[in-house]
């Protein structure tokens, strides 16, 4: 191959990479490499070098072009991934904003109904009982909306919904569940101290809750995340002692085994 043909091959490959759209730093690098190849071509022409040197220069220029094209492809792949993540975040934000708007409308409607339905004082001067403003709302629908927010990973929104549910419906079969899922939201956000305090709310205020075993288990997990192994072991052993046939007990045994602790030894 002639020297002039070699130069055209190397320049053509590099210019093809330029046309595909590289970053500014890659453009600088490619321009420098083009200049290096041109200088080497001139030196070979002046010195009358042999075919071996020409072949070596050809191999070097081809290798540089391949590396640059690969780098460009990698950058484009990364940009596509970032664009996809951005679209997902935007969709999630839109959904969160929509749920916040719905909650705001529910609160406004409840307040309006409270003022509209407030009864006049009875004849003896004592005020008649006033129903809660949120009583007209559907408790199951409100709980389900908050739980769906949790499943979508909108933890702040889910906590707001569960708290609103507890305030509006403090004595339903799902009130203790709502308190538990607030703790789970904290745990998912890695706010382990807040999660422990919320699980304690479940254990103290709802001692007969069907979420007691889960609250003890997750409290143990939270202590592990905080690096407090001793307290974590106590909580996990309490799960096994109090709920020996539960799924939570099996999970506690597995976690204790992972910690090198005999699940059968007495807890604190």
N, C-alpha and C positions, 0 to 999 in steps of 0.2 A: 504494500500500500504506500502511496506517495505521501510526503509530509503534508502537502496542502490538503489532501483528502482526509488525513488523520485529524487535522485541525478542524475541518468542517464537521466530522463525526462528533468530536468532543464538544464543540460549540453548539451543535444541534441538540445534543442530549441535554446540555445544561439550560439552553434557552427553552426547551420543552418543559423542563421543571419550573422555570420562571413563569411561563404562560399559565401553568396550573394554579398559581397563586400561593407563594410562600410568604412567611413573615418577614418583617424588615431586617431582622438579624440574619435570616437565611439568605436574603437577597445580597447583603454585604458579603457574606461568605462565598456565595456563588460567583459574584463579580471578581472577588480576589482570586478564586480558583481559575476562572477564565483567563485572568491576566497571567497567572502562573503558567498555564498551559501555552498561552501565546508566546511567552518568553522562552519556554523550553523549545517550542517549535522553531523559533528564530535561531536559538543556539545550535540546534541540530542542523538546521539548514546551513549555517555558517561553517560548522565544523565538518560537514559531510559525513555525519555519523552513519553507522551501519543499520541493517534491518533490525538487529536485536534491540537497539535503543529505541527505534521507532515503535516496535512491538510493545516494549515496556511502557512507553508513554501512552500507547493506545489502551493498554490494560489499566493503567492508573486512572486515566480520564474516564473510562467506562465505569470503574468501580466508584469513583467520586460521584458520578451522575446517579448511579443506582442508590447510593446511600442517601443522597439528597431527596430523591423521589420517595424513598421509603419514609424519611423523616416527615415529608409533606403529607403523606397518607396517614401517618400516625397522628399528626396535628389535626387533620380534618376529622378523623374518627373521634378524638377527644372533644372537639368542638360540637360534633353531633350529639355526643353523650351529654354534654353540659346543656345543650339546647333542650334535650328531652327532659332533663331534671328541672329546668326552669319552667317548662310547660306544666309539669306535674305540680310544682309549687304554686304556680299561678292558679291552677284549677282548685287546689286545696284552699288557697286564700279566698277565692270566690265563694266556695262552699261555706267556709267559716263565717265570712261576712253575712251570707244569707241566713245562717242559723242565728247569728247575733241579732240581725234585724227581726227575725221571727220572735226571739225571746223578748226583745224590747217591745214589740207589738203586744205580746201576751201580757207583759207586766202593765203596760198602759191600759189595755182592755180590762184587766182585773181591777186596777185602781178606779177606773171609770165606773165599773159596775158596783164597786164598794160604795162610792159616793151616791150612786143612783138608787141603790136598794137599802141604804141605811134607814132603819125604821124610826118613827117618832117616839119619844118617851111615852111609857104607859101612863094610865090615869093616876096611879099612885105616886107618880114622880120618878119611879125607878126605870131606867132604860131597859127596853126589851133586848133579848139576846140578838147579837148580830152575827150572821154566818161569815166564815172566812171568805175573803175576796176571791180566792182561787178555787172555791168549792165548785164553781160552775165548770171548771176545766176538767178534762178527762185525765185522771191520774195515770192510767196505764199508757196513754199516748205520750204524756209528758216524760214518764220514765223511759219509754222506748226511744224517744228522741235523744235523751241524754246518753243512753247506752249506745245508740248508733254513732254518736259523736265520739265516744270512747273507742269503738271499733275502728273508726276512720283515723284514729290517732290525734283527734282534736281534743287534747286532754284539758286545756283550760276551759274550752267551751263545755265539755262534758261535766267538769266540776261545777260550773255555774248552773247547769241544768239540774244536776243531782241536789245541789244545795237548795235551789228553788223548790224542788220536789219535797225535800225534807221539811222546809218551812211551810209549804202549803198543805202537805199531807203527813203530819208527824206520827200517825198511828196506824198506817196501813201495813200490809204484809211485806211491802217492798221498801219500807223506810230504812230498815237495817241494811238491805242490799245497797241502797243508794249511798249510805254512809261508808260501806265497804268499798264501793267502786271509786269513791273520792280518794281513798287510800291507794288504790291501784293506779289512779292517775298520777299521784305524787310519785309512786314507785317507778312508773314508766318514764317520768321526767327526771329520774335520778335524784329526786329530792327525798332522800331516804329518811332523814330525821322527821320531816313532815309526814311521811308515810307511816312511820312508827307511831307517831302521835295519833294519827287518824285511825289506825288499826286498834289502838288502845280505846278510842271512842267506841268502836264496835264492841270490844270486849267488855267494857264497863257499862255502857248505856243499853246494850242489847245482849245481855248474857245468855239468852235462850235462842239467839239467832242461828240460823242454819249456816251462817258465814263465819262462825266462831273458829272452826278448824282452819279455814282458809286464812283468816286474819292472823292466827297464831303462826301458821306456816310462812306467810309473807313477811310477818314481823321478823321471823328468824332469818329469812333471806336478806332483809334490809340490814340487819345487824352484820351479816357477813359482808355485804357490800361496803359497810363502814369500817370493816376490819376488826370488829369486836366479836371474835370467835367464841369467847366464853358465853356471852349473852345469847349468841345465835344457837349454840348447842342447847342451852336451857330451853329456849322456845321450841326447838325441833323435838326435844325429848318430851316436852309438854304435849305436843300434838300426838305423839305415839301413846303417851300415858292416858290422855283424856279421850282420844278417838282412835283406838287401836285397829279398828277394822275399816277405817276410811281411806279413800284415795290419798288424802293429805298425809296420813300416817306412812303410807308406802313411799311417798316422795320424801318425807322427812328421814326415813330410814336410809334411802339412797344417798341423800345429802350427807348424813352422818358418816356413812361408809366412805364417801369421797373424802371426808375430813379425817379419816383414820380412827373414827370413834365407833365403839360397839353400840349399835342401836338398842341393845337390851339393858345397858347399864342405867341405873336410876338417874332421873333428872333432878334439877335444882328447884 
